[in-house]
Amino acid sequence: MFRDITCPQCGLCIKECILQNDAIKPTSTGVQIDLSLCISCGHCTAVCPTDCMDNPLAPKEDLIDSILSPEAAERFLRTPRSVRYYEDRPVDKATLLQLLNIGRYPQTGENSQGIGYIVVSGRDKLKKINDLYCEIFRELPKDDPAYPYVEHTVWLQEHYGHDALFYNAQHLILAVSDKDFSRGSKNAQFSLTFISLLAPSLGLGTCWIGLLEFLICHEAYRDRFASLIDIPADKKVCGCMITGYPAVHFRRLVERAPLQVEWR
């Protein structure tokens, strides 16, 4: 299927479509899109200076009217923190959907995307997942690379009696992809990062739960988690994050280790 576009032929869309050679070709009156080659990245629509581009696989969105200053962008990127104290109240579904929706927008290789979400809500449900986590730890071989991390989490819970896995959050976000999708873990990191960056604007906190990923993504144990959470058989978990209303307010930015750069 092809789409013919009448335009002044500036050539920017053809130059920008570098990953898909021959997807856009010049014609006598403009350009022609081979929709069978289009990956729906939207670059042709976004770069068009005359708004002539009309790609049905990449419809026009809002114009970019301003860009944050470097200083404002840096403060925005440094603001989110890993939140480990949450209020005892759930987040409404509309707000959760607004949070998750931003996860559709990060750049991914060849616009592969491929990430969906399963949201587990309620501390009672999260406790069942935590109980299974502790149960599996009893079976985990001591030479398993995950053992020391899982052991420490279970030890904290047994000795101090607090939730050292989910920190009493109300919601667990599981980023999932098709089982045969090779870019699942990487794309989930991109998506969950966008989610964590938006969260403070919605009054929410987030925290990556890599400790859960050790077991829920483990080939030997993932089916038991899938059965408990009702994860579809054709899906796999690629990332884990909790969210909720923070019970703590961070007043200041924090520093990190000095920048390390080598020039060649």
C-alpha positions as a Markdown table, in Angstrom:
| # | Residue | x | y | z |
|---|---|---|---|---|
| 1 | Met | 0.0 | 0.0 | 0.0 |
| 2 | Phe | 1.3 | 3.4 | -0.9 |
| 3 | Arg | 0.5 | 7.0 | 0.1 |
| 4 | Asp | 1.3 | 9.9 | -2.3 |
| 5 | Ile | 2.1 | 13.2 | -0.7 |
| 6 | Thr | 2.0 | 16.5 | -2.7 |
| 7 | Cys | 4.7 | 18.8 | -1.3 |
| 8 | Pro | 7.6 | 21.2 | -2.3 |
| 9 | Gln | 10.1 | 18.3 | -2.1 |
| 10 | Cys | 12.5 | 19.7 | 0.5 |
| 11 | Gly | 13.7 | 16.1 | 1.0 |
| 12 | Leu | 13.9 | 16.2 | 4.8 |
| 13 | Cys | 11.5 | 13.2 | 5.3 |
| 14 | Ile | 13.6 | 11.1 | 2.9 |
| 15 | Lys | 16.8 | 12.0 | 4.8 |
| 16 | Glu | 15.2 | 11.3 | 8.2 |
| 17 | Cys | 13.9 | 7.9 | 7.1 |
| 18 | Ile | 17.4 | 6.5 | 7.2 |
| 19 | Leu | 16.5 | 3.2 | 8.9 |
| 20 | Gln | 14.0 | 2.2 | 6.2 |
| 21 | Asn | 15.7 | 2.7 | 2.8 |
| 22 | Asp | 13.2 | 3.2 | 0.0 |
| 23 | Ala | 10.2 | 3.7 | 2.4 |
| 24 | Ile | 9.9 | 7.2 | 1.1 |
| 25 | Lys | 10.8 | 8.1 | -2.5 |
| 26 | Pro | 10.5 | 11.3 | -4.5 |
| 27 | Thr | 7.8 | 11.7 | -7.2 |
| 28 | Ser | 7.1 | 14.3 | -9.8 |
| 29 | Thr | 4.8 | 16.2 | -7.4 |
| 30 | Gly | 6.2 | 15.3 | -4.0 |
| 31 | Val | 7.0 | 12.0 | -2.3 |
| 32 | Gln | 5.5 | 8.5 | -2.0 |
| 33 | Ile | 5.4 | 6.4 | 1.2 |
| 34 | Asp | 5.6 | 2.6 | 1.0 |
| 35 | Leu | 3.5 | 1.8 | 4.0 |
| 36 | Ser | 4.6 | -1.8 | 4.1 |
| 37 | Leu | 8.1 | -0.5 | 4.9 |
| 38 | Cys | 7.0 | 2.1 | 7.4 |
| 39 | Ile | 7.8 | 1.4 | 11.1 |
| 40 | Ser | 5.5 | 4.2 | 12.3 |
| 41 | Cys | 8.2 | 6.1 | 14.0 |
| 42 | Gly | 6.7 | 9.4 | 13.0 |
| 43 | His | 9.9 | 11.2 | 12.1 |
| 44 | Cys | 8.7 | 12.1 | 8.6 |
| 45 | Thr | 5.6 | 13.8 | 10.1 |
| 46 | Ala | 7.6 | 15.5 | 12.9 |
| 47 | Val | 10.3 | 16.9 | 10.6 |
| 48 | Cys | 8.1 | 18.2 | 7.8 |
| 49 | Pro | 8.4 | 22.1 | 7.7 |
| 50 | Thr | 5.3 | 22.6 | 5.6 |
| 51 | Asp | 2.8 | 20.2 | 7.3 |
| 52 | Cys | 2.3 | 18.5 | 3.9 |
| 53 | Met | 3.2 | 15.1 | 5.3 |
| 54 | Asp | 0.1 | 12.9 | 5.8 |
| 55 | Asn | 1.3 | 9.5 | 6.9 |
| 56 | Pro | -1.7 | 7.4 | 8.1 |
| 57 | Leu | 0.7 | 5.3 | 10.2 |
| 58 | Ala | 2.1 | 8.5 | 11.9 |
| 59 | Pro | -0.6 | 11.1 | 12.3 |
| 60 | Lys | 0.2 | 14.7 | 13.2 |
| 61 | Glu | 0.5 | 15.4 | 16.9 |
| 62 | Asp | 1.0 | 18.7 | 18.7 |
| 63 | Leu | 3.8 | 21.1 | 17.7 |
| 64 | Ile | 6.8 | 21.4 | 19.9 |
| 65 | Asp | 6.4 | 25.0 | 21.0 |
| 66 | Ser | 9.2 | 25.2 | 23.6 |
| 67 | Ile | 12.1 | 23.3 | 25.1 |
| 68 | Leu | 13.2 | 23.5 | 28.7 |
| 69 | Ser | 16.3 | 25.3 | 29.4 |
| 70 | Pro | 19.3 | 23.1 | 30.3 |
| 71 | Glu | 19.1 | 24.2 | 33.9 |
| 72 | Ala | 15.3 | 23.5 | 34.2 |
| 73 | Ala | 15.7 | 20.1 | 32.4 |
| 74 | Glu | 18.5 | 19.1 | 34.7 |
| 75 | Arg | 16.4 | 19.9 | 37.8 |
| 76 | Phe | 13.4 | 18.0 | 36.4 |
| 77 | Leu | 15.5 | 14.9 | 35.7 |
| 78 | Arg | 17.1 | 15.1 | 39.1 |
| 79 | Thr | 13.9 | 15.5 | 41.1 |
| 80 | Pro | 12.4 | 11.9 | 41.2 |
| 81 | Arg | 13.7 | 9.8 | 44.1 |
| 82 | Ser | 13.3 | 6.1 | 45.0 |
| 83 | Val | 10.3 | 6.3 | 47.4 |
| 84 | Arg | 10.2 | 3.6 | 50.1 |
| 85 | Tyr | 7.5 | 5.1 | 52.4 |
| 86 | Tyr | 3.9 | 5.2 | 51.2 |
| 87 | Glu | 0.6 | 6.5 | 52.5 |
| 88 | Asp | -2.1 | 3.9 | 53.2 |
| 89 | Arg | -4.4 | 5.0 | 50.3 |
| 90 | Pro | -4.7 | 3.7 | 46.8 |
| 91 | Val | -4.2 | 5.7 | 43.6 |
| 92 | Asp | -7.3 | 6.0 | 41.4 |
| 93 | Lys | -7.3 | 4.2 | 38.1 |
| 94 | Ala | -7.5 | 7.4 | 36.0 |
| 95 | Thr | -4.2 | 8.7 | 37.6 |
| 96 | Leu | -2.5 | 5.3 | 37.1 |
| 97 | Leu | -3.5 | 5.3 | 33.5 |
| 98 | Gln | -2.1 | 8.8 | 33.0 |
| 99 | Leu | 1.1 | 7.6 | 34.7 |
| 100 | Leu | 1.4 | 4.5 | 32.5 |
| 101 | Asn | 0.5 | 6.2 | 29.3 |
| 102 | Ile | 3.8 | 8.1 | 29.3 |
| 103 | Gly | 5.6 | 4.8 | 29.1 |
| 104 | Arg | 4.6 | 4.6 | 25.4 |
| 105 | Tyr | 6.8 | 7.4 | 24.4 |
| 106 | Pro | 10.5 | 6.7 | 24.9 |
| 107 | Gln | 12.8 | 6.1 | 21.9 |
| 108 | Thr | 13.2 | 2.4 | 21.2 |
| 109 | Gly | 15.3 | 0.6 | 18.6 |
| 110 | Glu | 13.5 | 0.6 | 15.2 |
| 111 | Asn | 10.4 | 1.9 | 17.1 |
| 112 | Ser | 10.0 | -1.6 | 18.5 |
| 113 | Gln | 8.1 | -0.5 | 21.6 |
| 114 | Gly | 6.4 | -3.8 | 22.6 |
| 115 | Ile | 5.8 | -3.1 | 26.4 |
| 116 | Gly | 2.5 | -3.4 | 28.2 |
| 117 | Tyr | 1.7 | -3.4 | 31.9 |
| 118 | Ile | 0.1 | -5.5 | 34.5 |
| 119 | Val | -0.9 | -3.5 | 37.7 |
| 120 | Val | -1.3 | -5.4 | 40.9 |
| 121 | Ser | -3.2 | -3.3 | 43.4 |
| 122 | Gly | -3.8 | -3.7 | 47.1 |
| 123 | Arg | -1.4 | -4.6 | 49.9 |
| 124 | Asp | -3.1 | -7.9 | 50.5 |
| 125 | Lys | -2.2 | -9.0 | 46.9 |
| 126 | Leu | 1.3 | -7.7 | 47.2 |
| 127 | Lys | 1.7 | -9.6 | 50.5 |
| 128 | Lys | 0.9 | -12.9 | 48.6 |
| 129 | Ile | 3.6 | -12.1 | 46.1 |
| 130 | Asn | 6.0 | -11.3 | 48.9 |
| 131 | Asp | 5.1 | -14.6 | 50.6 |
| 132 | Leu | 5.8 | -16.5 | 47.4 |
| 133 | Tyr | 9.1 | -14.6 | 47.1 |
| 134 | Cys | 10.1 | -15.8 | 50.6 |
| 135 | Glu | 8.9 | -19.3 | 49.9 |
| 136 | Ile | 11.1 | -19.6 | 46.8 |
| 137 | Phe | 14.1 | -18.3 | 48.7 |
| 138 | Arg | 14.0 | -21.4 | 50.8 |
| 139 | Glu | 14.6 | -23.4 | 47.6 |
| 140 | Leu | 17.1 | -21.1 | 46.0 |
| 141 | Pro | 20.5 | -22.7 | 45.5 |
| 142 | Lys | 23.2 | -20.8 | 47.4 |
| 143 | Asp | 25.4 | -20.6 | 44.3 |
| 144 | Asp | 22.6 | -18.8 | 42.4 |
| 145 | Pro | 23.7 | -15.3 | 41.5 |
| 146 | Ala | 20.5 | -13.9 | 43.0 |
| 147 | Tyr | 20.9 | -15.6 | 46.4 |
| 148 | Pro | 22.7 | -12.9 | 48.4 |
| 149 | Tyr | 20.3 | -10.2 | 47.3 |
| 150 | Val | 17.2 | -12.3 | 48.0 |
| 151 | Glu | 18.7 | -13.5 | 51.3 |
| 152 | His | 19.2 | -10.0 | 52.5 |
| 153 | Thr | 15.6 | -9.0 | 51.7 |
| 154 | Val | 14.1 | -11.9 | 53.4 |
| 155 | Trp | 16.5 | -11.4 | 56.4 |
| 156 | Leu | 15.3 | -7.8 | 56.8 |
| 157 | Gln | 11.7 | -8.9 | 56.8 |
| 158 | Glu | 12.2 | -11.7 | 59.3 |
| 159 | His | 14.3 | -9.7 | 61.7 |
| 160 | Tyr | 12.7 | -6.2 | 61.6 |
| 161 | Gly | 9.1 | -7.2 | 60.6 |
| 162 | His | 8.8 | -4.6 | 57.8 |
| 163 | Asp | 8.0 | -5.0 | 54.1 |
| 164 | Ala | 11.5 | -4.9 | 52.6 |
| 165 | Leu | 10.3 | -5.8 | 49.1 |
| 166 | Phe | 7.3 | -3.5 | 48.4 |
| 167 | Tyr | 7.7 | -1.0 | 51.3 |
| 168 | Asn | 3.9 | -1.1 | 51.9 |
| 169 | Ala | 3.1 | 0.4 | 48.5 |
| 170 | Gln | -0.4 | 0.0 | 47.2 |
| 171 | His | 0.5 | -0.8 | 43.6 |
| 172 | Leu | 3.0 | -3.0 | 41.7 |
| 173 | Ile | 3.6 | -2.2 | 38.0 |
| 174 | Leu | 4.9 | -5.2 | 36.0 |
| 175 | Ala | 6.3 | -4.2 | 32.6 |
| 176 | Val | 5.6 | -7.2 | 30.3 |
| 177 | Ser | 6.3 | -8.1 | 26.7 |
| 178 | Asp | 5.8 | -11.1 | 24.4 |
| 179 | Lys | 7.9 | -14.0 | 25.4 |
| 180 | Asp | 9.8 | -14.1 | 22.2 |
| 181 | Phe | 10.5 | -10.3 | 22.2 |
| 182 | Ser | 14.3 | -9.9 | 22.5 |
| 183 | Arg | 14.2 | -6.3 | 23.4 |
| 184 | Gly | 11.8 | -6.6 | 26.3 |
| 185 | Ser | 14.1 | -5.9 | 29.2 |
| 186 | Lys | 15.8 | -2.9 | 27.5 |
| 187 | Asn | 12.6 | -1.3 | 26.3 |
| 188 | Ala | 11.0 | -1.9 | 29.7 |
| 189 | Gln | 13.8 | 0.1 | 31.3 |
| 190 | Phe | 13.1 | 3.0 | 28.9 |
| 191 | Ser | 9.4 | 2.9 | 29.6 |
| 192 | Leu | 9.7 | 2.6 | 33.4 |
| 193 | Thr | 12.2 | 5.4 | 33.4 |
| 194 | Phe | 9.7 | 7.7 | 31.7 |
| 195 | Ile | 7.0 | 6.6 | 34.2 |
| 196 | Ser | 9.3 | 7.4 | 37.2 |
| 197 | Leu | 10.1 | 10.8 | 35.7 |
| 198 | Leu | 6.4 | 11.7 | 35.4 |
| 199 | Ala | 5.3 | 10.4 | 38.8 |
| 200 | Pro | 6.2 | 13.5 | 40.9 |
| 201 | Ser | 4.1 | 15.7 | 38.7 |
| 202 | Leu | 1.1 | 13.5 | 39.6 |
| 203 | Gly | 1.9 | 13.6 | 43.3 |
| 204 | Leu | 3.2 | 10.0 | 43.2 |
| 205 | Gly | 6.4 | 8.2 | 44.1 |
| 206 | Thr | 8.0 | 5.2 | 42.5 |
| 207 | Cys | 10.7 | 2.7 | 43.2 |
| 208 | Trp | 12.3 | 0.1 | 41.0 |
| 209 | Ile | 12.0 | -3.4 | 42.5 |
| 210 | Gly | 15.0 | -5.2 | 41.0 |
| 211 | Leu | 14.9 | -7.6 | 44.0 |
| 212 | Leu | 11.7 | -9.0 | 42.7 |
| 213 | Glu | 13.1 | -9.2 | 39.1 |
| 214 | Phe | 15.7 | -11.7 | 40.4 |
| 215 | Leu | 13.0 | -14.3 | 40.9 |
| 216 | Ile | 10.0 | -13.3 | 38.8 |
| 217 | Cys | 12.2 | -13.3 | 35.7 |
| 218 | His | 14.1 | -16.4 | 36.8 |
| 219 | Glu | 13.5 | -19.3 | 34.4 |
| 220 | Ala | 13.1 | -21.8 | 37.3 |
| 221 | Tyr | 10.5 | -19.7 | 39.2 |
| 222 | Arg | 8.7 | -17.3 | 36.8 |
| 223 | Asp | 5.8 | -19.8 | 36.2 |
| 224 | Arg | 4.9 | -19.8 | 39.8 |
| 225 | Phe | 4.6 | -16.0 | 39.9 |
| 226 | Ala | 2.7 | -16.1 | 36.6 |
| 227 | Ser | 0.2 | -18.5 | 38.1 |
| 228 | Leu | -0.3 | -16.3 | 41.2 |
| 229 | Ile | -0.6 | -13.0 | 39.3 |
| 230 | Asp | -2.4 | -14.5 | 36.3 |
| 231 | Ile | 0.2 | -13.4 | 33.8 |
| 232 | Pro | -0.7 | -14.6 | 30.3 |
| 233 | Ala | 1.3 | -17.6 | 29.0 |
| 234 | Asp | 2.6 | -15.7 | 26.0 |
| 235 | Lys | 4.0 | -12.9 | 28.1 |
| 236 | Lys | 7.1 | -12.4 | 30.3 |
| 237 | Val | 7.9 | -9.9 | 33.0 |
| 238 | Cys | 10.7 | -7.4 | 31.9 |
| 239 | Gly | 10.7 | -4.9 | 34.8 |
| 240 | Cys | 9.1 | -4.2 | 38.2 |
| 241 | Met | 8.2 | -0.9 | 39.9 |
| 242 | Ile | 6.0 | 0.1 | 42.8 |
| 243 | Thr | 4.0 | 3.3 | 43.0 |
| 244 | Gly | 1.8 | 5.2 | 45.4 |
| 245 | Tyr | 1.4 | 8.4 | 47.3 |
| 246 | Pro | 4.7 | 9.2 | 49.2 |
| 247 | Ala | 4.6 | 9.4 | 52.9 |
| 248 | Val | 7.8 | 11.4 | 52.8 |
| 249 | His | 8.7 | 14.7 | 51.1 |
| 250 | Phe | 12.1 | 15.3 | 49.5 |
| 251 | Arg | 13.0 | 18.9 | 49.9 |
| 252 | Arg | 16.4 | 19.0 | 48.2 |
| 253 | Leu | 18.3 | 17.6 | 45.3 |
| 254 | Val | 21.1 | 15.1 | 46.0 |
| 255 | Glu | 24.5 | 14.7 | 44.6 |
| 256 | Arg | 26.0 | 11.7 | 42.9 |
| 257 | Ala | 29.5 | 10.4 | 42.2 |
| 258 | Pro | 31.6 | 12.7 | 40.1 |
| 259 | Leu | 31.3 | 12.5 | 36.3 |
| 260 | Gln | 33.8 | 10.2 | 34.7 |
| 261 | Val | 34.7 | 10.8 | 31.1 |
| 262 | Glu | 37.5 | 9.7 | 28.9 |
| 263 | Trp | 38.1 | 11.4 | 25.6 |
| 264 | Arg | 39.6 | 9.7 | 22.6 |
